Structure formats: C-alpha cells, structure tokens
Amino acid sequence: MINRFVKLPKNKSFFLFGPRQTGKSTLLRTLFSAETTLHFDLLKSEEYFRLSPQPELFREEVIHRSQKITHVLVDEIQRIPELLNEVHFLLENKNAPHFILTGSSARKLKRSNANLLAGRALSFSLFPLSFEELGPSFSLHKTFERGSLPAIYLEKDSNLAQEQLRAYVDTYLKEEIEREAQVRNIGQFVRFITLAGHENGNVLNFSNLSRETGTSYQTVKAYFQILEDTLLGKLLQPFAKSQRKRLSKHPKFYFFDLGVVRALQKKLQVPITPKTPDYGDSFEHFLLLEIFKKADYSRSDFEFSFYRTEHGAEVDLIIEKPSGEMIALEVKATDNVRSSDLSGLLSFSDICPKAKLICACLAPHRRKLGKIEILPWQEAFAEIFSLP
C-alpha cells in the first residue's frame, strides 16, 4: 500500500479533486471504512439517472441512514451539481455526517454556479504518484517512460501500460474533457490537445497554435484554461516584478503526467536515452511536477514562474515564498554541469541579487560555482522545501 501525502481530515467535510486514475477512490477506501461510509458513485449510470431528476432522494437517504454512518462519499459530484444544495442543507444540521465530495475538476461546478458550500467544506487535490510516495520502488527512467498514474506506473507489463496510456488519452482527454467542459467542436479540441502535447514545457505561441488548430486566438487560450481547471496541467507565467507585466507575456504549459505527454506525442515506443533533448525535457518536466505536487500537499503557498529575457537567457523555475525568499532553479540532465550551463541563473541574479541560485542535476555530489549551488536533484528538492 502506497502512503499518499495529501492530508485529508476525518472530522471535516471536504472536496477532493483530481484527474481520473490518480487514485482518489483507492485512497478514500483506505481512509474511510465502508461500514461507516454511505457511498454514492455518480459514474454509475443507474445512480446518475436515479438521482439526477430527483436530487431530494439523496437528502432523504442521508437523513435516514444507519446510525453507524459517519461519512457520506459522493464520487464525481460535478455530474449532478444540484446535490451540493442538498449537502448544504444537511450540513446545517448539527447531527450531519461529514461529506466527502470527489471530482475530476471543479470547472463544471464553478461554471454552473454550483453551491461550493461557502467554507463548510475544505478543498484538496490529488496528483499522480510522487517519487517520495513511491519510495524504494521509484524509478526515474520508468517515470520518464510511462509517467506516474498509479495503475499505469505499477503495471508489470510494459506493453499493457502503454495501451492504458493510449486509452487514457483517447477516452478521457479527448472525450470526457469535451463532455465536462462542453467543448463545441471536438475535432478542433482533439487537434489542439495533440499540439499541446508537443508544446509541453515550451513558451506558448497562441497565434501559431490558433492557425494550426483552425480556431481563434481566444479559443486556444480558453482550451489551455480548461486543461488547467481540470488539473490536467499547469500554466506557468513568466517572471516579472509587476503582476500586470507578468500576465501580459506568453506562459508555458506543463501537463500533469509525463506518460500522458508521451502518449499525446505518440512516442510511447520511442526509447528515452540519456544525453538527448527528450531526456533533458523529461527531467525538467519531472522535477517541476514534483515541486508543484509537494507545494500543494504541504500548503506552502509558493508562487511559481519562469524567467526569460529577450536575449534568450532563461531559468526553468522561479519560486517566491510567503516569507519573501526567492529561489531560481535551473534543471540540467547531466552529471557534469559547466559554467556555460548557468548563464540564465547569472542573468536572473543581476535583477534579483538576493535570490538563492540552484542548479538541480544528475551529479552524485553537491558543489558550488560562485554563488550557484549545484546539487543532486534530490538534494535540490529537499532544500527548496527546507528553506524558510
């Protein structure tokens, strides 16, 4: 059993959001006994069609539940947002159970002006497995090849793991997201998401993507927002001292899982070889995702961005902490970092001289070049979360 790092309360109602197959149901089954939990699974057609026309049935069944039931679990709550009004009503009763409300995204709830319970329920997210959660069974190369969605990472048959990734992209990304987000032109969206896979980690050129997908500039931006709203990726804005200036430049986008990107790029059968561009891209993608997961699970409230100048100097990740501390992180998939690899960090130091400069790499031991700490990636990760 893998110990997941998200900290879910036992004595408070909460939402748990995350893409399909991140392990929400498995996690909740381990934390909340079936004997004390009343379960409504809205992915089941019979449950959906039973409750959709009559949400009040849900209220009546919860009120008349067995006395031993302490929690009510509703899977995929966004399929019937009206149930949240019933949950709100039930929570007004001092004898109400605690509600566990899962979903693949909050987008449909927000768009339909659903009742988000006004602070009566906390909100958490679940992501694919982190290297810390996997512990001794973690393999960097395996993560590069198939990502870290639990069932796919743990699958012993590599061919079956590849088929699962293909199915995930074909059925979930291209069909269920279309249904969740009410995308009108599914053909355009399929073209968009395939191109988005190839643009993973790059600075986005919305105009080019608009031409290639045959849709408008604003539609392309809206599609990326859908992916972020459904937790299928993260838009990383460029660093600027002014928030207004930061939002006026083009962002990068990172999908939530390396295996999903490989499937979108149709590279599942292409070996990932060290010292190649694909290997370097995968290493950067991996480490940034690990930082994003850890920051969310630990409620760190970090602000993330990337740095790039018009002359091409670039830093992969800028981390701004609530304490005011700033970290500039460059990721290099090599065990021999050279001075020429660090020009982006030095450029950033010119405008933010107090920032801590870190290069995370594959070297076995740490060293220092001037003011730049060159660290094994595991140590860089630990240092980011140990600093004030």
HUFEN-V845946 format. One record per residue. N is the residue number from 1. PHI is phi as a letter, one per 40 degrees, with the letter a starting at -180 (* if undefined). PSI is psi in whole degrees, -180 to 180 (999 if undefined). OMEGA is omega as a letter, one per 40 degrees, with the letter a starting at -180 (999 if undefined). Layout:
n->(N/N)
phi->(PHI/PHI)
psi->(PSI/PSI)
omega->(OMEGA/OMEGA)
This chain:
n->(1/2/3/4/5/6/7/8/9/10/11/12/13/14/15/16/17/18/19/20/21/22/23/24/25/26/27/28/29/30/31/32/33/34/35/36/37/38/39/40/41/42/43/44/45/46/47/48/49/50/51/52/53/54/55/56/57/58/59/60/61/62/63/64/65/66/67/68/69/70/71/72/73/74/75/76/77/78/79/80/81/82/83/84/85/86/87/88/89/90/91/92/93/94/95/96/97/98/99/100/101/102/103/104/105/106/107/108/109/110/111/112/113/114/115/116/117/118/119/120/121/122/123/124/125/126/127/128/129/130/131/132/133/134/135/136/137/138/139/140/141/142/143/144/145/146/147/148/149/150/151/152/153/154/155/156/157/158/159/160/161/162/163/164/165/166/167/168/169/170/171/172/173/174/175/176/177/178/179/180/181/182/183/184/185/186/187/188/189/190/191/192/193/194/195/196/197/198/199/200/201/202/203/204/205/206/207/208/209/210/211/212/213/214/215/216/217/218/219/220/221/222/223/224/225/226/227/228/229/230/231/232/233/234/235/236/237/238/239/240/241/242/243/244/245/246/247/248/249/250/251/252/253/254/255/256/257/258/259/260/261/262/263/264/265/266/267/268/269/270/271/272/273/274/275/276/277/278/279/280/281/282/283/284/285/286/287/288/289/290/291/292/293/294/295/296/297/298/299/300/301/302/303/304/305/306/307/308/309/310/311/312/313/314/315/316/317/318/319/320/321/322/323/324/325/326/327/328/329/330/331/332/333/334/335/336/337/338/339/340/341/342/343/344/345/346/347/348/349/350/351/352/353/354/355/356/357/358/359/360/361/362/363/364/365/366/367/368/369/370/371/372/373/374/375/376/377/378/379/380/381/382/383/384/385/386/387/388)
phi->(*/c/c/c/c/c/b/c/c/c/b/a/c/a/c/b/b/i/d/d/g/c/h/c/c/c/c/c/c/c/c/b/c/c/c/b/b/c/b/b/b/c/c/c/d/c/c/c/c/c/c/d/c/b/d/c/c/d/c/c/c/c/c/c/c/c/c/c/c/b/b/b/b/b/c/g/c/c/c/b/d/c/c/c/c/c/c/d/d/c/c/c/c/c/c/c/c/c/b/b/b/b/a/c/a/c/d/c/c/c/c/c/f/c/c/c/g/f/g/c/b/c/b/b/b/b/b/d/d/c/c/c/c/c/f/c/c/c/b/c/c/c/c/c/c/b/g/b/c/d/c/c/c/c/c/c/c/c/c/c/c/c/c/c/c/c/c/c/c/c/c/c/c/c/b/c/c/d/c/c/c/f/c/c/b/c/c/c/c/c/c/c/c/c/c/c/c/c/c/d/g/c/c/c/b/c/c/c/c/c/c/c/c/g/b/c/d/c/c/c/c/c/c/c/c/c/c/c/c/c/g/c/i/b/c/b/c/c/c/a/c/b/c/c/c/c/c/c/b/c/c/b/b/b/c/c/a/c/c/c/c/d/c/c/c/f/b/c/c/c/c/c/b/d/g/b/d/c/c/c/c/c/c/c/d/d/c/c/c/c/c/c/c/c/c/c/c/c/f/c/f/c/b/b/a/b/b/a/b/c/c/g/c/a/b/c/a/b/b/b/c/d/c/h/c/b/b/b/b/b/b/b/c/a/c/b/c/b/d/c/c/b/c/c/c/c/c/c/c/c/c/b/c/c/c/c/b/b/b/c/a/c/c/c/b/c/a/b/b/g/c/c/c/b/b/d/d/c/c/c/c/c/c/d/c/c/c/c)
psi->(128/128/111/145/-10/135/102/135/149/-19/29/143/148/157/143/108/152/152/160/147/16/-8/21/-50/-43/-45/-47/-34/-33/-28/-28/119/139/-26/-25/11/126/122/127/115/103/-4/-23/127/-43/-36/-42/-49/-21/-42/-25/-47/-17/73/-24/-21/-37/-47/-46/-39/-35/-43/-38/24/166/150/-24/-8/118/-19/147/121/124/111/135/55/-26/-15/-29/79/-26/-23/-23/-28/-39/-40/-45/-48/-45/-34/-17/-17/130/-18/15/148/173/138/138/115/110/158/158/-15/162/-2/-50/-35/-46/-42/-34/10/39/156/108/17/7/54/-4/-10/135/170/131/160/149/134/172/167/141/163/-31/-39/-37/-28/-132/-21/2/136/122/-46/-41/-39/-40/-40/-40/2/-162/27/130/-54/-33/-42/-40/-7/128/-28/112/-34/-40/-37/-41/-41/-37/-38/-41/-44/-37/-47/-44/-43/-39/-58/-39/-14/-54/-36/-38/-41/-42/-45/-2/48/128/-38/95/-32/-45/-42/-39/-44/-42/-49/-30/-45/-38/-36/-39/-20/6/125/-3/158/127/133/96/-32/-45/-44/-35/-46/-42/-28/-8/33/180/161/-47/-33/-41/-45/-40/-37/-43/-37/-36/-45/-40/-42/-30/13/23/3/179/128/126/115/154/147/137/148/-22/130/-37/-46/-36/-41/-8/-7/168/137/176/164/132/121/159/-8/137/-36/-39/-41/-44/-39/-42/-36/-4/44/19/-29/5/120/144/114/133/151/26/160/-40/-40/-44/-42/-42/-39/-45/-48/-47/-52/-38/-42/-40/-40/-43/-44/-51/-41/-40/-48/-36/2/46/-20/36/151/132/145/178/161/131/133/167/-15/1/-2/135/146/133/-42/129/126/120/121/156/-27/-12/-12/145/136/131/122/123/137/125/125/61/157/6/80/131/163/-35/-18/-8/15/-34/-43/-41/-37/-43/-36/-28/-35/-21/75/-20/-5/145/131/123/135/117/131/-170/9/149/-19/157/154/-178/136/105/-124/4/124/124/113/146/143/-33/-39/-37/-44/-47/-39/-37/-39/-5/-22/152/999)
omega->(a/i/i/a/i/a/a/a/i/a/a/i/a/i/i/a/i/i/i/i/i/i/a/a/i/i/a/i/i/a/a/a/i/a/a/a/i/a/i/a/a/i/i/a/a/i/i/a/i/a/a/a/a/a/a/i/i/i/a/a/i/a/a/i/i/a/a/a/i/a/i/a/i/i/i/a/a/i/i/a/a/i/a/i/i/i/i/i/a/a/i/i/a/i/a/i/i/a/i/a/a/i/i/i/i/a/a/i/a/a/a/a/a/i/a/i/i/i/i/i/i/a/i/i/i/a/i/a/i/i/i/i/a/i/a/a/a/i/a/a/i/i/i/a/a/a/a/i/a/a/a/i/a/i/a/a/a/i/i/i/i/i/i/i/i/a/i/a/a/a/a/a/a/a/a/i/i/a/a/a/i/i/a/a/a/i/i/a/i/i/i/a/i/i/i/i/i/i/a/i/i/i/a/i/a/i/i/i/i/i/a/i/a/i/a/i/a/i/i/i/i/i/i/i/i/i/i/a/i/i/i/i/a/i/a/a/i/a/i/a/i/i/i/i/a/a/a/a/a/i/i/i/i/i/a/a/a/a/i/i/i/i/i/a/a/a/a/a/i/a/i/a/i/i/i/i/i/i/i/i/a/a/i/a/a/a/i/i/i/i/i/i/a/i/i/a/a/i/a/a/i/i/a/i/i/a/i/i/i/i/i/i/a/i/a/a/i/a/i/a/i/i/a/i/i/i/i/a/i/a/a/a/a/i/a/a/a/i/a/i/a/a/i/i/i/i/i/i/i/a/i/a/a/a/i/a/a/i/i/a/a/i/a/a/a/i/a/i/a/a/a/i/i/a/i/a/i/i/i/i/a/a/i/a/i/i/a/999)
